[in-house]
């Protein structure tokens, strides 16, 4: 659900309806080239240089628990098994961007869809559409955090309900997702920190997001739901949550108010 729009504007990104069989063990592991392994290694090294002191503590703890290899691309099974042992969440393999309704159904089952291809070397700094580095380094760590994982599952259930009801939230929920899961900031005791996957998986976004070049707004869920976004440049408007507990509580009240429980 990174964005449906990317699939219409990029030749290498397709809409991908998940298969009926979600077990990633049923898919062969791609034979990655040396260049692709080096791209992963470069991305990991770049992020290790910029993430400490900028990522929130829960995210950093999650990276440590997942234990991404530094010199090779991991298999989806390898990462999924680690996440499932920690939180019950697991991965499934998709070939591109998952339509919103299917994406919500996966989250409601505590399944996160991941691609198994990596960006091109000339997109190391920033890519507007997700690859497996974004999906794994960006999303997997917080799936180990109980409060964020509970919010994410509730988010999926609300999305399923929105489609059942043909509710306006079908438009609101992608905005909430964008400004939290992908580009969220959080206030911690030692300062402003990153938790959004779109920031965490991009060296340029990491530095840009915490700079004076971005406008940082207090998180107001109704305002966020009404705020459009543009995927094709680094994000200049960001929202700051107080805590994952507060995010989960705000979302629970919002879904109740709008009949999405």
Secondary structure, DSSP 8 states (H G I E B T S, - for coil): ---HHHHHH-TT--B----S---GGGS------HHHHHHHHHHHHHHHHHSTTTB-HHHHHHHHHHT--SSS---HHHHHHHHHHHHS-EEEE-SSB--HHHHHHHHHTTEEEE------GGGSS--SS--HHIIIIIIIGGGGSHHHHHHHHHHHHHHHHHHHHT-THHHHHHHHHIIIIITEEEEETTEEEE--HHHHT-HHHHHHHTSTTSEEEE--HHHHHT----TTS---EEEEES-HHHHHHHHHHHHHHTT--
